[in-house]
Amino acid sequence: MSINSEQVANTAKLAKLKINADEASEVAERITAILDLVDQMQAVNTEHVEPMANALDAVQRLRIDQANPSEDPQARRAAFQTIAPATDQGLYLVPKVID
């Protein structure tokens, strides 16, 4: 598949980007190279290749998600409240981010 500089210029115009003819030509060459690579990858026979999540076939070890009954929830909450920058009536106060 080949992309020409006119297609790049038209796409840039639709995206409201300013691009000169030299840049459009260079971008067209780069996109064409990328599309050629995609065509090469699509041509590879993967019929007997099993899908995988990552190349190393690694698994992530996760801890067991269980409550710790030895900890008092109120004591833990109080400890977190003491290190919080601002609290009011047991709630954490955070800066306003949306007007």
C-alpha positions in Angstrom: 0.0 0.0 0.0 1.3 3.4 -0.9 0.4 6.8 0.6 1.1 9.9 -1.4 1.8 13.5 -0.2 -1.6 14.7 -1.4 -3.3 12.2 0.9 -1.1 13.3 3.8 -1.8 17.0 3.0 -5.6 16.2 2.9 -5.4 14.3 6.2 -3.4 17.2 7.8 -6.0 19.7 6.5 -8.9 17.6 8.0 -6.9 17.4 11.3 -6.3 21.2 11.1 -2.6 20.7 11.0 -0.2 22.9 9.0 2.2 20.9 6.9 4.3 22.0 3.9 5.0 20.0 0.8 8.4 18.8 1.9 7.0 17.5 5.3 4.0 15.9 3.5 6.3 14.1 1.2 8.5 12.9 4.1 5.5 11.8 6.1 4.1 9.9 3.1 7.3 8.0 2.7 7.3 7.1 6.4 3.7 6.0 6.4 4.3 3.9 3.3 7.3 2.2 4.9 5.1 1.4 8.0 2.3 0.0 5.8 4.8 -2.1 3.9 6.0 -3.6 7.2 2.4 -4.3 8.2 1.8 -6.0 4.8 4.9 -8.2 5.4 3.7 -9.1 8.9 0.3 -10.0 7.6 1.8 -12.3 5.0 3.4 -14.5 7.6 1.6 -17.8 8.1 0.5 -18.0 11.7 -2.0 -20.9 11.3 -0.3 -23.2 13.8 1.0 -20.4 16.2 -0.8 -20.3 19.5 -1.9 -16.8 20.7 0.1 -15.4 23.6 -0.2 -12.5 26.0 3.6 -11.8 26.0 6.7 -13.1 24.3 8.1 -14.5 27.6 5.0 -16.3 28.6 5.6 -15.0 32.1 3.0 -14.9 34.9 2.6 -12.3 37.6 2.6 -13.5 41.1 -0.1 -11.9 43.1 -0.7 -12.0 46.8 -3.9 -13.6 48.1 -6.6 -10.9 48.5 -7.8 -11.5 52.1 -8.6 -9.3 55.0 -6.1 -9.2 57.9 -8.2 -9.8 61.0 -5.3 -9.0 63.3 -5.5 -5.3 62.4 -8.1 -3.0 63.9 -9.8 -1.1 61.0 -10.5 1.9 63.2 -6.8 2.1 64.4 -5.6 1.8 60.8 -8.0 4.5 59.7 -6.9 6.8 62.5 -3.2 6.2 61.5 -4.0 7.2 57.9 -5.9 10.3 59.1 -2.9 11.5 61.1 -0.7 11.5 58.0 -3.2 13.0 55.6 -2.6 16.7 54.6 -6.2 17.6 55.5 -9.2 15.9 57.0 -12.6 17.0 58.3 -15.0 14.8 60.3 -13.2 11.7 59.3 -13.1 12.5 55.6 -10.0 13.3 53.5 -10.0 16.8 52.0 -8.5 17.2 48.5 -8.0 20.3 46.4 -10.8 21.2 44.0 -9.8 20.3 40.4 -13.0 21.2 38.5 -14.8 24.5 38.8 
